[in-house]
């Protein structure tokens, strides 16, 4: 039983992030579901109109994902097959076939070398 001196308090914490609207309205990649309201060809045309020659559309043979639109600079840094395996492994956990996911992908390289001392 709760005594008369106990006080119940309920609070909520809100986190608000505001950033500049980006054109094109995508970052490094879009993952397009099979039944998404915008199809891969429309996404490709949008990317080409807004940011010519900056993105590549990769069609997929996947039950939920029809295609992935990727920034070309990412494909210059990492093998396409390796990158697509990672993207599919992570995206298939949260995407439905009617969704389009926008994602930011940053690649950082770490190098460590061992040299002989004089």
N, CA, C and O atoms as a printed pandas DataFrame, in Angstrom:
     atom_number atom_name residue_name chain_id  residue_number  x_coord  y_coord  z_coord
0              1         N          UNK        A               1    0.845   -1.188    0.000
1              2        CA          UNK        A               1    0.000    0.000    0.000
2              3         C          UNK        A               1    0.884    1.243    0.000
3              4         O          UNK        A               1    1.869    1.315    0.735
4              5         N          UNK        A               2    0.536    2.184   -0.801
5              6        CA          UNK        A               2    1.300    3.417   -0.912
6              7         C          UNK        A               2    0.846    4.378    0.175
7              8         O          UNK        A               2   -0.343    4.651    0.337
8              9         N          UNK        A               3    1.836    4.890    0.923
9             10        CA          UNK        A               3    1.531    5.805    2.012
10            11         C          UNK        A               3    1.138    7.177    1.510
11            12         O          UNK        A               3    1.325    7.489    0.334
12            13         N          UNK        A               4    0.602    7.990    2.382
13            14        CA          UNK        A               4    0.153    9.328    1.993
14            15         C          UNK        A               4    1.319   10.244    1.653
15            16         O          UNK        A               4    1.134   11.224    0.931
16            17         N          UNK        A               5    2.527    9.949    2.159
17            18        CA          UNK        A               5    3.682   10.814    1.922
18            19         C          UNK        A               5    4.406   10.491    0.615
19            20         O          UNK        A               5    5.261   11.269    0.191
20            21         N          UNK        A               6    4.094    9.379   -0.032
21            22        CA          UNK        A               6    4.751    9.044   -1.308
22            23         C          UNK        A               6    4.183    9.909   -2.430
23            24         O          UNK        A               6    2.979   10.155   -2.501
24            25         N          UNK        A               7    5.073   10.360   -3.294
25            26        CA          UNK        A               7    4.672   11.207   -4.416
26            27         C          UNK        A               7    5.019   10.481   -5.715
27            28         O          UNK        A               7    6.145   10.018   -5.897
28            29         N          UNK        A               8    4.071   10.390   -6.584
29            30        CA          UNK        A               8    4.304    9.770   -7.879
30            31         C          UNK        A               8    4.569   10.858   -8.902
31            32         O          UNK        A               8    3.853   11.858   -8.967
32            33         N          UNK        A               9    5.590   10.653   -9.686
33            34        CA          UNK        A               9    5.941   11.630  -10.703
34            35         C          UNK        A               9    6.197   10.907  -12.025
35            36         O          UNK        A               9    6.911    9.906  -12.069
36            37         N          UNK        A              10    5.631   11.406  -13.052
37            38        CA          UNK        A              10    5.881   10.856  -14.380
38            39         C          UNK        A              10    6.423   11.955  -15.268
39            40         O          UNK        A              10    5.865   13.050  -15.337
40            41         N          UNK        A              11    7.504   11.657  -15.939
41            42        CA          UNK        A              11    8.131   12.647  -16.803
42            43         C          UNK        A              11    8.481   11.989  -18.127
43            44         O          UNK        A              11    8.613   10.769  -18.224
44            45         N          UNK        A              12    8.622   12.806  -19.113
45            46        CA          UNK        A              12    9.055   12.324  -20.419
46            47         C          UNK        A              12   10.223   13.176  -20.884
47            48         O          UNK        A              12   10.267   14.378  -20.623
48            49         N          UNK        A              13   11.130   12.576  -21.548
49            50        CA          UNK        A              13   12.260   13.297  -22.115
50            51         C          UNK        A              13   12.087   13.334  -23.632
51            52         O          UNK        A              13   11.878   12.300  -24.266
52            53         N          UNK        A              14   12.174   14.507  -24.197
53            54        CA          UNK        A              14   12.056   14.662  -25.646
54            55         C          UNK        A              14   13.418   15.027  -26.221
55            56         O          UNK        A              14   14.136   15.856  -25.663
56            57         N          UNK        A              15   13.753   14.424  -27.298
57            58        CA          UNK        A              15   14.970   14.767  -28.013
58            59         C          UNK        A              15   14.566   15.271  -29.392
59            60         O          UNK        A              15   13.876   14.575  -30.137
60            61         N          UNK        A              16   14.991   16.460  -29.721
61            62        CA          UNK        A              16   14.630   17.081  -30.991
62            63         C          UNK        A              16   15.899   17.380  -31.771
63            64         O          UNK        A              16   16.771   18.108  -31.299
64            65         N          UNK        A              17   15.996   16.818  -32.959
65            66        CA          UNK        A              17   17.135   17.090  -33.831
66            67         C          UNK        A              17   16.634   17.892  -35.027
67            68         O          UNK        A              17   15.679   17.495  -35.694
68            69         N          UNK        A              18   17.259   18.982  -35.283
69            70        CA          UNK        A              18   16.900   19.811  -36.420
70            71         C          UNK        A              18   18.132   19.951  -37.303
71            72         O          UNK        A              18   19.214   20.306  -36.835
72            73         N          UNK        A              19   17.951   19.669  -38.567
73            74        CA          UNK        A              19   19.068   19.824  -39.483
74            75         C          UNK        A              19   18.560   20.428  -40.780
75            76         O          UNK        A              19   17.358   20.476  -41.042
76            77         N          UNK        A              20   19.487   20.876  -41.563
77            78        CA          UNK        A              20   19.150   21.494  -42.843
78            79         C          UNK        A              20   18.531   20.456  -43.771
79            80         O          UNK        A              20   18.992   19.316  -43.830
80            81         N          UNK        A              21   17.506   20.845  -44.483
81            82        CA          UNK        A              21   16.905   19.967  -45.485
82            83         C          UNK        A              21   17.897   19.795  -46.621
83            84         O          UNK        A              21   18.431   20.768  -47.153
84            85         N          UNK        A              22   18.131   18.560  -46.977
85            86        CA          UNK        A              22   19.132   18.287  -47.993
86            87         C          UNK        A              22   18.491   18.012  -49.343
87            88         O          UNK        A              22   17.454   17.354  -49.433
88            89         N          UNK        A              23   19.114   18.519  -50.372
89            90        CA          UNK        A              23   18.702   18.224  -51.732
90            91         C          UNK        A              23   19.873   17.532  -52.404
91            92         O          UNK        A              23   20.944   18.137  -52.454
92            93         N          UNK        A              24   19.770   16.367  -52.904
93            94        CA          UNK        A              24   18.560   15.553  -52.946
94            95         C          UNK        A              24   18.204   15.026  -51.566
95            96         O          UNK        A              24   19.065   14.937  -50.691
96            97         N          UNK        A              25   16.925   14.673  -51.366
97            98        CA          UNK        A              25   16.477   14.228  -50.038
98            99         C          UNK        A              25   16.962   12.825  -49.701
99           100         O          UNK        A              25   16.188   11.989  -49.235
100          101         N          UNK        A              26   18.207   12.577  -49.931
101          102        CA          UNK        A              26   18.801   11.302  -49.583
102          103         C          UNK        A              26   20.244   11.553  -49.192
103          104         O          UNK        A              26   20.824   12.595  -49.500
104          105         N          UNK        A              27   20.783   10.612  -48.533
105          106        CA          UNK        A              27   22.170   10.791  -48.113
106          107         C          UNK        A              27   23.059    9.897  -48.964
107          108         O          UNK        A              27   23.328   10.205  -50.126
108          109         N          UNK        A              28   23.508    8.808  -48.395
109          110        CA          UNK        A              28   24.429    7.955  -49.127
110          111         C          UNK        A              28   23.738    6.826  -49.865
111          112         O          UNK        A              28   24.259    6.325  -50.861
112          113         N          UNK        A              29   22.564    6.419  -49.385
113          114        CA          UNK        A              29   21.868    5.346  -50.084
114          115         C          UNK        A              29   20.387    5.314  -49.750
115          116         O          UNK        A              29   19.951    5.793  -48.703
116          117         N          UNK        A              30   19.631    4.739  -50.665
117          118        CA          UNK        A              30   18.222    4.452  -50.456
118          119         C          UNK        A              30   18.039    2.961  -50.678
119          120         O          UNK        A              30   18.578    2.391  -51.626
120          121         N          UNK        A              31   17.269    2.333  -49.790
121          122        CA          UNK        A              31   16.958    0.918  -49.914
122          123         C          UNK        A              31   15.468    0.846  -50.225
123          124         O          UNK        A              31   14.637    1.285  -49.431
124          125         N          UNK        A              32   15.143    0.293  -51.375
125          126        CA          UNK        A              32   13.778    0.369  -51.910
126          127         C          UNK        A              32   13.097   -0.986  -51.793
127          128         O          UNK        A              32   13.570   -1.980  -52.344
128          129         N          UNK        A              33   11.980   -1.015  -51.067
129          130        CA          UNK        A              33   11.218   -2.250  -50.909
130          131         C          UNK        A              33   10.479   -2.628  -52.184
131          132         O          UNK        A              33   10.232   -1.779  -53.041
132          133         N          UNK        A              34   10.129   -3.898  -52.308
133          134        CA          UNK        A              34    9.476   -4.404  -53.532
134          135         C          UNK        A              34    8.129   -3.741  -53.813
135          136         O          UNK        A              34    7.752   -3.590  -54.975
136          137         N          UNK        A              35    7.395   -3.342  -52.766
137          138        CA          UNK        A              35    6.085   -2.705  -52.957
138          139         C          UNK        A              35    6.107   -1.251  -52.496
139          140         O          UNK        A              35    5.071   -0.716  -52.103
140          141         N          UNK        A              36    7.254   -0.615  -52.538
141          142        CA          UNK        A              36    7.397    0.779  -52.101
142          143         C          UNK        A              36    6.595    1.701  -53.015
143          144         O          UNK        A              36    6.413    1.396  -54.194
144          145         N          UNK        A              37    6.112    2.826  -52.482
145          146        CA          UNK        A              37    5.328    3.746  -53.298
146          147         C          UNK        A              37    6.131    4.389  -54.424
147          148         O          UNK        A              37    5.550    4.885  -55.390
148          149         N          UNK        A              38    7.443    4.386  -54.314
149          150        CA          UNK        A              38    8.292    4.880  -55.395
150          151         C          UNK        A              38    9.213    3.737  -55.817
151          152         O          UNK        A              38    9.896    3.136  -54.987
152          153         N          UNK        A              39    9.221    3.452  -57.090
153          154        CA          UNK        A              39    9.993    2.323  -57.590
154          155         C          UNK        A              39   11.429    2.686  -57.898
155          156         O          UNK        A              39   11.792    3.862  -57.885
156          157         N          UNK        A              40   12.253    1.685  -58.176
157          158        CA          UNK        A              40   13.671    1.917  -58.435
158          159         C          UNK        A              40   13.937    2.854  -59.613
159          160         O          UNK        A              40   14.838    3.690  -59.548
160          161         N          UNK        A              41   13.168    2.721  -60.676
161          162        CA          UNK        A              41   13.422    3.574  -61.839
162          163         C          UNK        A              41   13.103    5.042  -61.533
163          164         O          UNK        A              41   13.824    5.938  -61.972
164          165         N          UNK        A              42   12.030    5.287  -60.785
165          166        CA          UNK        A              42   11.707    6.664  -60.396
166          167         C          UNK        A              42   12.774    7.222  -59.451
167          168         O          UNK        A              42   13.125    8.399  -59.537
168          169         N          UNK        A              43   13.281    6.393  -58.563
169          170        CA          UNK        A              43   14.359    6.826  -57.658
170          171         C          UNK        A              43   15.616    7.156  -58.462
171          172         O          UNK        A              43   16.286    8.153  -58.197
172          173         N          UNK        A              44   15.929    6.308  -59.447
173          174        CA          UNK        A              44   17.114    6.554  -60.273
174          175         C          UNK        A              44   16.986    7.872  -61.041
175          176         O          UNK        A              44   17.933    8.656  -61.108
176          177         N          UNK        A              45   15.802    8.105  -61.620
177          178        CA          UNK        A              45   15.587    9.358  -62.363
178          179         C          UNK        A              45   15.670   10.577  -61.440
179          180         O          UNK        A              45   16.226   11.609  -61.817
180          181         N          UNK        A              46   15.111   10.454  -60.226
181          182        CA          UNK        A              46   15.186   11.553  -59.255
182          183         C          UNK        A              46   16.639   11.851  -58.906
183          184         O          UNK        A              46   17.051   13.011  -58.893
184          185         N          UNK        A              47   17.405   10.823  -58.627
185          186        CA          UNK        A              47   18.809   11.013  -58.264
186          187         C          UNK        A              47   19.581   11.626  -59.425
187          188         O          UNK        A              47   20.414   12.509  -59.221
188          189         N          UNK        A              48   19.312   11.169  -60.623
189          190        CA          UNK        A              48   20.019   11.680  -61.799
190          191         C          UNK        A              48   19.662   13.142  -62.066
191          192         O          UNK        A              48   20.514   13.933  -62.473
192          193         N          UNK        A              49   18.393   13.495  -61.834
193          194        CA          UNK        A              49   17.973   14.882  -62.057
194          195         C          UNK        A              49   18.567   15.822  -61.009
195          196         O          UNK        A              49   18.948   16.948  -61.327
196          197         N          UNK        A              50   18.643   15.367  -59.777
197          198        CA          UNK        A              50   19.110   16.231  -58.690
198          199         C          UNK        A              50   20.620   16.200  -58.499
199          200         O          UNK        A              50   21.221   17.188  -58.078
200          201         N          UNK        A              51   21.216   15.082  -58.805
201          202        CA          UNK        A              51   22.641   14.928  -58.555
202          203         C          UNK        A              51   23.243   14.016  -59.637
203          204         O          UNK        A              51   23.533   12.847  -59.381
204          205         N          UNK        A              52   23.424   14.561  -60.837
205          206        CA          UNK        A              52   23.832   13.728  -61.981
206          207         C          UNK        A              52   25.123   12.947  -61.744
207          208         O          UNK        A              52   26.114   13.467  -61.231
208          209         N          UNK        A              53   25.065   11.685  -62.138
209          210        CA          UNK        A              53   26.223   10.787  -62.125
210          211         C          UNK        A              53   26.825   10.577  -60.739
211          212         O          UNK        A              53   28.004   10.242  -60.629
212          213         N          UNK        A              54   26.041   10.766  -59.686
213          214        CA          UNK        A              54   26.551   10.589  -58.324
214          215         C          UNK        A              54   26.100    9.278  -57.686
215          216         O          UNK        A              54   26.650    8.856  -56.668
216          217         N          UNK        A              55   25.083    8.626  -58.294
217          218        CA          UNK        A              55   24.516    7.424  -57.672
218          219         C          UNK        A              55   24.407    6.301  -58.693
219          220         O          UNK        A              55   24.300    6.533  -59.897
220          221         N          UNK        A              56   24.437    5.071  -58.172
221          222        CA          UNK        A              56   24.249    3.865  -58.979
222          223         C          UNK        A              56   23.092    3.068  -58.399
223          224         O          UNK        A              56   22.997    2.880  -57.187
224          225         N          UNK        A              57   22.213    2.603  -59.280
225          226        CA          UNK        A              57   21.087    1.771  -58.849
226          227         C          UNK        A              57   21.483    0.307  -59.012
227          228         O          UNK        A              57   21.891   -0.121  -60.091
228          229         N          UNK        A              58   21.356   -0.447  -57.935
229          230        CA          UNK        A              58   21.694   -1.872  -57.959
230          231         C          UNK        A              58   20.417   -2.662  -57.672
231          232         O          UNK        A              58   19.874   -2.591  -56.570
232          233         N          UNK        A              59   19.944   -3.407  -58.658
233          234        CA          UNK        A              59   18.730   -4.210  -58.479
234          235         C          UNK        A              59   19.077   -5.481  -57.725
235          236         O          UNK        A              59   20.162   -6.038  -57.892
236          237         N          UNK        A              60   18.147   -5.936  -56.891
237          238        CA          UNK        A              60   18.401   -7.061  -56.000
238          239         C          UNK        A              60   17.460   -8.212  -56.300
239          240         O          UNK        A              60   16.348   -8.011  -56.789
240          241         N          UNK        A              61   17.907   -9.396  -56.006
241          242        CA          UNK        A              61   17.061  -10.577  -56.025
242          243         C          UNK        A              61   16.822  -10.963  -54.567
243          244         O          UNK        A              61   17.460  -11.871  -54.034
244          245         N          UNK        A              62   15.880  -10.248  -53.931
245          246        CA          UNK        A              62   15.635  -10.382  -52.494
246          247         C          UNK        A              62   14.121  -10.358  -52.277
247          248         O          UNK        A              62   13.422   -9.645  -52.997
248          249         N          UNK        A              63   13.593  -11.109  -51.314
249          250        CA          UNK        A              63   12.134  -11.148  -51.130
250          251         C          UNK        A              63   11.499   -9.812  -50.731
251          252         O          UNK        A              63   10.337   -9.582  -51.065
252          253         N          UNK        A              64   12.214   -8.921  -50.029
253          254        CA          UNK        A              64   11.627   -7.655  -49.591
254          255         C          UNK        A              64   12.253   -6.433  -50.261
255          256         O          UNK        A              64   11.600   -5.397  -50.380
256          257         N          UNK        A              65   13.481   -6.535  -50.692
257          258        CA          UNK        A              65   14.221   -5.383  -51.228
258          259         C          UNK        A              65   14.353   -5.513  -52.740
259          260         O          UNK        A              65   14.859   -6.512  -53.250
260          261         N          UNK        A              66   13.883   -4.473  -53.458
261          262        CA          UNK        A              66   13.946   -4.525  -54.916
262          263         C          UNK        A              66   15.241   -3.925  -55.457
263          264         O          UNK        A              66   15.796   -4.405  -56.446
264          265         N          UNK        A              67   15.714   -2.869  -54.795
265          266        CA          UNK        A              67   16.930   -2.219  -55.300
266          267         C          UNK        A              67   17.560   -1.365  -54.211
267          268         O          UNK        A              67   16.931   -1.028  -53.208
268          269         N          UNK        A              68   18.818   -1.027  -54.440
269          270        CA          UNK        A              68   19.553   -0.123  -53.553
270          271         C          UNK        A              68   20.197    0.937  -54.437
271          272         O          UNK        A              68   20.862    0.626  -55.425
272          273         N          UNK        A              69   19.990    2.179  -54.066
273          274        CA          UNK        A              69   20.640    3.299  -54.758
274          275         C          UNK        A              69   21.810    3.736  -53.891
275          276         O          UNK        A              69   21.624    4.124  -52.738
276          277         N          UNK        A              70   23.009    3.674  -54.444
277          278        CA          UNK        A              70   24.224    3.937  -53.667
278          279         C          UNK        A              70   25.025    5.088  -54.252
279          280         O          UNK        A              70   25.104    5.256  -55.469
280          281         N          UNK        A              71   25.609    5.869  -53.376
281          282        CA          UNK        A              71   26.510    6.941  -53.817
282          283         C          UNK        A              71   27.751    6.298  -54.446
283          284         O          UNK        A              71   28.353    5.405  -53.851
284          285         N          UNK        A              72   28.126    6.741  -55.623
285          286        CA          UNK        A              72   29.248    6.145  -56.350
286          287         C          UNK        A              72   30.554    6.178  -55.574
287          288         O          UNK        A              72   31.365    5.261  -55.701
288          289         N          UNK        A              73   30.774    7.204  -54.778
289          290        CA          UNK        A              73   32.041    7.312  -54.049
290          291         C          UNK        A              73   32.211    6.154  -53.065
291          292         O          UNK        A              73   33.336    5.756  -52.765
292          293         N          UNK        A              74   31.101    5.615  -52.563
293          294        CA          UNK        A              74   31.202    4.471  -51.660
294          295         C          UNK        A              74   31.682    3.235  -52.403
295          296         O          UNK        A              74   32.453    2.433  -51.876
296          297         N          UNK        A              75   31.217    3.098  -53.626
297          298        CA          UNK        A              75   31.607    1.931  -54.422
298          299         C          UNK        A              75   33.064    2.017  -54.873
299          300         O          UNK        A              75   33.658    1.011  -55.260
300          301         N          UNK        A              76   33.631    3.208  -54.823
301          302        CA          UNK        A              76   35.045    3.357  -55.164
302          303         C          UNK        A              76   35.945    2.984  -53.998
303          304         O          UNK        A              76   37.133    2.714  -54.178
304          305         N          UNK        A              77   35.358    2.971  -52.776
305          306        CA          UNK        A              77   36.163    2.690  -51.584
306          307         C          UNK        A              77   36.082    1.252  -51.116
307          308         O          UNK        A              77   37.009    0.756  -50.475
308          309         N          UNK        A              78   34.980    0.571  -51.428
309          310        CA          UNK        A              78   34.795   -0.773  -50.895
310          311         C          UNK        A              78   34.141   -1.646  -51.965
311          312         O          UNK        A              78   33.355   -1.156  -52.776
312          313         N          UNK        A              79   34.463   -2.916  -51.965
313          314        CA          UNK        A              79   33.942   -3.855  -52.945
314          315         C          UNK        A              79   32.409   -3.905  -52.901
315          316         O          UNK        A              79   31.809   -4.001  -51.831
316          317         N          UNK        A              80   31.791   -3.837  -54.082
317          318        CA          UNK        A              80   30.319   -3.791  -54.157
318          319         C          UNK        A              80   29.669   -5.008  -53.507
319          320         O          UNK        A              80   28.697   -4.865  -52.765
320          321         N          UNK        A              81   30.182   -6.183  -53.771
321          322        CA          UNK        A              81   29.581   -7.406  -53.220
322          323         C          UNK        A              81   29.659   -7.414  -51.695
323          324         O          UNK        A              81   28.685   -7.760  -51.026
324          325         N          UNK        A              82   30.801   -7.040  -51.146
325          326        CA          UNK        A              82   30.962   -6.978  -49.699
326          327         C          UNK        A              82   30.012   -5.949  -49.087
327          328         O          UNK        A              82   29.354   -6.212  -48.080
328          329         N          UNK        A              83   29.955   -4.771  -49.718
329          330        CA          UNK        A              83   29.082   -3.707  -49.214
330          331         C          UNK        A              83   27.605   -4.112  -49.266
331          332         O          UNK        A              83   26.862   -3.885  -48.312
332          333         N          UNK        A              84   27.188   -4.710  -50.378
333          334        CA          UNK        A              84   25.788   -5.121  -50.513
334          335         C          UNK        A              84   25.422   -6.213  -49.506
335          336         O          UNK        A              84   24.314   -6.211  -48.971
336          337         N          UNK        A              85   26.333   -7.135  -49.245
337          338        CA          UNK        A              85   26.060   -8.163  -48.227
338          339         C          UNK        A              85   25.816   -7.542  -46.860
339          340         O          UNK        A              85   24.912   -7.967  -46.142
340          341         N          UNK        A              86   26.604   -6.551  -46.495
341          342        CA          UNK        A              86   26.435   -5.882  -45.199
342          343         C          UNK        A              86   25.118   -5.107  -45.168
343          344         O          UNK        A              86   24.372   -5.179  -44.192
344          345         N          UNK        A              87   24.840   -4.370  -46.237
345          346        CA          UNK        A              87   23.601   -3.579  -46.300
346          347         C          UNK        A              87   22.386   -4.489  -46.190
347          348         O          UNK        A              87   21.473   -4.208  -45.414
348          349         N          UNK        A              88   22.362   -5.570  -46.951
349          350        CA          UNK        A              88   21.209   -6.487  -46.912
350          351         C          UNK        A              88   21.062   -7.138  -45.543
351          352         O          UNK        A              88   19.952   -7.262  -45.025
352          353         N          UNK        A              89   22.150   -7.542  -44.974
353          354        CA          UNK        A              89   22.098   -8.195  -43.660
354          355         C          UNK        A              89   21.486   -7.269  -42.606
355          356         O          UNK        A              89   20.697   -7.712  -41.772
356          357         N          UNK        A              90   21.848   -5.995  -42.645
357          358        CA          UNK        A              90   21.332   -5.059  -41.642
358          359         C          UNK        A              90   19.939   -4.542  -41.998
359          360         O          UNK        A              90   19.091   -4.408  -41.115
360          361         N          UNK        A              91   19.689   -4.249  -43.273
361          362        CA          UNK        A              91   18.423   -3.635  -43.664
362          363         C          UNK        A              91   17.255   -4.615  -43.610
363          364         O          UNK        A              91   16.135   -4.222  -43.283
364          365         N          UNK        A              92   17.503   -5.885  -43.927
365          366        CA          UNK        A              92   16.382   -6.825  -43.971
366          367         C          UNK        A              92   15.758   -7.052  -42.602
367          368         O          UNK        A              92   14.654   -7.589  -42.510
368          369         N          UNK        A              93   16.432   -6.658  -41.557
369          370        CA          UNK        A              93   15.884   -6.791  -40.207
370          371         C          UNK        A              93   14.814   -5.750  -39.921
371          372         O          UNK        A              93   13.958   -5.965  -39.063
372          373         N          UNK        A              94   14.850   -4.630  -40.622
373          374        CA          UNK        A              94   13.897   -3.561  -40.298
374          375         C          UNK        A              94   13.015   -3.126  -41.464
375          376         O          UNK        A              94   12.038   -2.409  -41.246
376          377         N          UNK        A              95   13.317   -3.524  -42.664
377          378        CA          UNK        A              95   12.531   -3.049  -43.802
378          379         C          UNK        A              95   11.333   -3.967  -44.050
379          380         O          UNK        A              95   11.400   -5.181  -43.857
380          381         N          UNK        A              96   10.244   -3.347  -44.481
381          382        CA          UNK        A              96    9.131   -4.129  -45.016
382          383         C          UNK        A              96    9.151   -3.901  -46.524
383          384         O          UNK        A              96    9.842   -3.006  -47.011
384          385         N          UNK        A              97    8.404   -4.700  -47.252
385          386        CA          UNK        A              97    8.466   -4.575  -48.705
386          387         C          UNK        A              97    7.829   -3.294  -49.235
387          388         O          UNK        A              97    7.955   -2.995  -50.422
388          389         N          UNK        A              98    7.142   -2.526  -48.370
389          390        CA          UNK        A              98    6.520   -1.274  -48.815
390          391         C          UNK        A              98    7.301   -0.030  -48.381
391          392         O          UNK        A              98    6.821    1.091  -48.550
392          393         N          UNK        A              99    8.476   -0.217  -47.836
393          394        CA          UNK        A              99    9.251    0.910  -47.305
394          395         C          UNK        A              99   10.384    1.328  -48.244
395          396         O          UNK        A              99   10.854    0.555  -49.079
396          397         N          UNK        A             100   10.801    2.585  -48.070
397          398        CA          UNK        A             100   12.041    3.076  -48.656
398          399         C          UNK        A             100   12.861    3.621  -47.490
399          400         O          UNK        A             100   12.428    4.542  -46.798
400          401         N          UNK        A             101   14.018    3.063  -47.280
401          402        CA          UNK        A             101   14.876    3.505  -46.187
402          403         C          UNK        A             101   15.982    4.395  -46.725
403          404         O          UNK        A             101   16.578    4.116  -47.765
404          405         N          UNK        A             102   16.241    5.458  -46.003
405          406        CA          UNK        A             102   17.357    6.347  -46.323
406          407         C          UNK        A             102   18.455    6.060  -45.322
407          408         O          UNK        A             102   18.180    5.865  -44.138
408          409         N          UNK        A             103   19.667    6.032  -45.769
409          410        CA          UNK        A             103   20.742    5.688  -44.850
410          411         C          UNK        A             103   21.981    6.521  -45.105
411          412         O          UNK        A             103   22.281    6.923  -46.229
412          413         N          UNK        A             104   22.677    6.758  -44.025
413          414        CA          UNK        A             104   23.977    7.409  -44.088
414          415         C          UNK        A             104   25.022    6.318  -43.898
415          416         O          UNK        A             104   24.886    5.485  -43.002
416          417         N          UNK        A             105   26.030    6.311  -44.702
417          418        CA          UNK        A             105   27.089    5.308  -44.593
418          419         C          UNK        A             105   28.427    6.014  -44.668
419          420         O          UNK        A             105   28.769    6.614  -45.686
420          421         N          UNK        A             106   29.162    5.941  -43.608
421          422        CA          UNK        A             106   30.490    6.544  -43.574
422          423         C          UNK        A             106   31.521    5.439  -43.483
423          424         O          UNK        A             106   31.372    4.512  -42.688
424          425         N          UNK        A             107   32.541    5.529  -44.273
425          426        CA          UNK        A             107   33.618    4.547  -44.251
426          427         C          UNK        A             107   34.863    5.248  -43.721
427          428         O          UNK        A             107   35.292    6.273  -44.251
428          429         N          UNK        A             108   35.425    4.686  -42.681
429          430        CA          UNK        A             108   36.660    5.220  -42.115
430          431         C          UNK        A             108   37.705    4.114  -42.171
431          432         O          UNK        A             108   37.424    2.962  -41.843
432          433         N          UNK        A             109   38.882    4.470  -42.578
433          434        CA          UNK        A             109   39.940    3.477  -42.689
434          435         C          UNK        A             109   40.881    3.636  -41.502
435          436         O          UNK        A             109   41.225    4.749  -41.104
436          437         N          UNK        A             110   41.277    2.529  -40.963
437          438        CA          UNK        A             110   42.214    2.532  -39.852
438          439         C          UNK        A             110   43.451    1.744  -40.274
439          440         O          UNK        A             110   43.342    0.618  -40.759
440          441         N          UNK        A             111   44.607    2.330  -40.091
441          442        CA          UNK        A             111   45.846    1.683  -40.501
442          443         C          UNK        A             111   46.793    1.632  -39.319
443          444         O          UNK        A             111   46.976    2.614  -38.600
444          445         N          UNK        A             112   47.378    0.492  -39.140
445          446        CA          UNK        A             112   48.406    0.357  -38.102
446          447         C          UNK        A             112   49.589   -0.354  -38.746
447          448         O          UNK        A             112   49.429   -1.420  -39.342
448          449         N          UNK        A             113   50.757    0.224  -38.629
449          450        CA          UNK        A             113   51.935   -0.393  -39.220
450          451         C          UNK        A             113   52.984   -0.611  -38.146
451          452         O          UNK        A             113   53.110    0.159  -37.194
452          453         N          UNK        A             114   53.716   -1.667  -38.332
453          454        CA          UNK        A             114   54.821   -1.949  -37.433
454          455         C          UNK        A             114   56.102   -1.763  -38.230
455          456         O          UNK        A             114   56.225   -2.293  -39.334
456          457         N          UNK        A             115   57.039   -1.032  -37.697
457          458        CA          UNK        A             115   58.293   -0.787  -38.402
458          459         C          UNK        A             115   59.459   -1.197  -37.509
459          460         O          UNK        A             115   59.347   -1.219  -36.283
460          461         N          UNK        A             116   60.561   -1.516  -38.140
461          462        CA          UNK        A             116   61.771   -1.863  -37.386
462          463         C          UNK        A             116   62.417   -0.594  -36.855
463          464         O          UNK        A             116   62.458    0.424  -37.545
464          465         N          UNK        A             117   62.920   -0.655  -35.629
465          466        CA          UNK        A             117   63.621    0.486  -35.055
466          467         C          UNK        A             117   65.098    0.423  -35.446
467          468         O          UNK        A             117   65.646   -0.662  -35.636
468          469         N          UNK        A             118   65.720    1.549  -35.562
469          470        CA          UNK        A             118   67.151    1.588  -35.926
470          471         C          UNK        A             118   68.023    1.149  -34.782
471          472         O          UNK        A             118   69.246    1.121  -34.914
